[in-house]
Amino acid sequence: MEQQEQIRKLSASAKYRALIDKHRRVIYLLTGIAVFQFGFYFLAIAYAPGLLGTTWPAGSAISIVIWLTVLIILMSIVISGIYIWWADKFYDPEKAAIMKELSDG
């Protein structure tokens, strides 16, 4: 029963709803960046195969599509790191403060 009461208090909290809205905005932004990068990657493969097949630097055995693939992987790691940093620095402490405030009150 106590857990249901905590959930009720939490869902009624204006601070928690504001935190959830902020969390949703961050998630949508990072997801949008990821979707854009993958969309660009797939469109480039579909519409510029000749360009992606060229080697860079000139004369090497590594094509541009390999470099682009590595960039996509690294950007995915960076996006994940940004979310983890944001959650640790802002979201988790604020959520803990709200939970403590609700349990004390």
C-alpha positions as CSV (number, residue, x, y, z in Angstrom):
1,M,0.0,0.0,0.0
2,E,2.8,2.4,0.8
3,Q,4.2,2.0,-2.7
4,Q,0.9,3.0,-4.3
5,E,0.8,6.1,-2.0
6,Q,4.3,7.1,-3.1
7,I,3.3,6.7,-6.8
8,R,0.2,8.8,-6.2
9,K,2.3,11.5,-4.5
10,L,4.9,11.4,-7.2
11,S,2.4,11.7,-10.0
12,A,0.8,14.6,-8.3
13,S,4.0,16.5,-7.8
14,A,4.5,19.5,-10.1
15,K,8.3,19.3,-9.6
16,Y,8.3,15.7,-10.8
17,R,6.2,16.4,-13.8
18,A,8.5,19.3,-14.7
19,L,11.5,17.0,-14.3
20,I,9.8,14.4,-16.6
21,D,9.1,17.1,-19.2
22,K,12.8,18.1,-19.1
23,H,13.8,14.5,-19.4
24,R,11.5,14.0,-22.3
25,R,13.0,17.0,-24.1
26,V,16.6,15.7,-23.6
27,I,15.6,12.2,-24.9
28,Y,13.8,13.7,-27.9
29,L,16.8,15.8,-28.8
30,L,19.3,13.0,-28.5
31,T,17.1,10.6,-30.3
32,G,16.5,13.2,-33.1
33,I,20.3,13.6,-33.5
34,A,20.7,9.8,-33.7
35,V,17.9,9.4,-36.2
36,F,19.3,12.2,-38.3
37,Q,22.8,10.6,-38.4
38,F,21.5,7.2,-39.3
39,G,19.2,8.7,-41.9
40,F,22.1,10.6,-43.4
41,Y,24.2,7.4,-43.4
42,F,21.5,5.3,-45.2
43,L,20.7,8.1,-47.7
44,A,24.3,8.5,-48.5
45,I,24.7,4.8,-49.1
46,A,21.5,4.7,-51.3
47,Y,22.2,7.9,-53.3
48,A,26.0,8.3,-53.4
49,P,27.5,4.8,-53.7
50,G,30.1,6.0,-56.1
51,L,31.3,8.8,-53.8
52,L,31.3,6.5,-50.8
53,G,33.3,3.9,-52.7
54,T,36.2,6.2,-53.3
55,T,39.2,5.8,-51.1
56,W,40.5,8.4,-48.7
57,P,43.2,9.4,-48.3
58,A,43.9,8.9,-52.0
59,G,45.7,5.7,-52.8
60,S,44.8,4.0,-49.5
61,A,42.6,0.9,-49.1
62,I,40.0,2.6,-46.9
63,S,36.9,3.9,-48.6
64,I,34.9,6.9,-47.4
65,V,32.0,4.6,-46.3
66,I,34.3,3.0,-43.8
67,W,35.3,6.4,-42.3
68,L,31.6,7.3,-42.3
69,T,30.7,4.1,-40.5
70,V,33.4,4.7,-37.9
71,L,32.1,8.3,-37.4
72,I,28.5,7.0,-36.9
73,I,29.7,4.5,-34.3
74,L,31.7,7.2,-32.5
75,M,28.8,9.6,-32.6
76,S,26.5,6.9,-31.1
77,I,29.0,6.5,-28.2
78,V,29.1,10.3,-27.8
79,I,25.3,10.6,-27.7
80,S,25.2,7.8,-25.1
81,G,27.9,9.5,-23.1
82,I,26.0,12.8,-23.2
83,Y,22.9,11.2,-21.9
84,I,24.7,9.4,-19.1
85,W,26.5,12.6,-18.1
86,W,23.2,14.6,-18.1
87,A,21.4,12.0,-16.1
88,D,24.2,11.7,-13.5
89,K,24.6,15.5,-13.2
90,F,21.0,16.8,-13.4
91,Y,18.3,14.1,-13.6
92,D,19.3,11.7,-10.8
93,P,20.1,14.3,-8.1
94,E,16.9,16.2,-8.8
95,K,14.8,13.0,-8.8
96,A,16.4,11.9,-5.5
97,A,15.7,15.4,-4.0
98,I,12.0,15.1,-5.1
99,M,11.7,11.6,-3.7
100,K,13.2,12.7,-0.4
101,E,11.0,15.7,-0.2
102,L,7.9,13.6,-0.8
103,S,8.9,10.9,1.7
104,D,9.6,13.6,4.4
105,G,6.3,15.4,3.8
